[in-house]
Amino acid sequence: AHGSVARALPHLERAAAGEPDVAEWSYRLGQALTSRGRPREALVALERAAALDEEHAYGGVQLALAAAREAAGDVE
């Protein structure tokens, strides 16, 4: 949220690995990976978040998935 994605990324990775059933961590990890230009990795995290709660963040996970897919060149 404050532009410190590079510093947040390892913490988000640990949080998502440590609490794999918490959609928020995978959602935030996916957003961070997308913003760092790693959309394919982001898709894995975002798809996990969507599988846990497809309407997480008031549907934000679906928007993040669409953005990651577009960034990865998957426009279908």
JOPE-V676618 format. One record per run of one state. SS is the DSSP state (h for helix, s for strand, l for the rest). FROM is the first residue (numbers start at 0). LEN is the number of residues. If there is no record, write none. Layout:
SS | FROM | LEN
SS | FROM | LEN
This chain:
l | 0 | 4
h | 4 | 14
l | 18 | 4
h | 22 | 13
l | 35 | 3
h | 38 | 14
l | 52 | 3
h | 55 | 16
l | 71 | 5
